[in-house]
């Protein structure tokens, strides 16, 4: 068993991104359609069958999630003194 890092929990997550210079109207359209799909009863049931929780939101919400995850895992990497090989 690996070392325990107090205050941390590891989970998996999935998201959809677009290239950096994608026009904002395209990003918003994709976001709207993806959130609509995630809200459909068929998709909700499928994700539930897989044991997954769905967190629809804006592109800004996803950007913040990624920034928070990067910061949190950066702390774990530093704490564990993990080095790139």
Buried (B, 14 or more C-beta within 10 A) or exposed (E): EEEEEEEEEEEEEEEEEEEEEEEEEEBEEBBEEBEEEBEEEEBEEEEEEEEEEBEEBEBEEBEEBEEEEEEEEEEEEEEEEEEEE
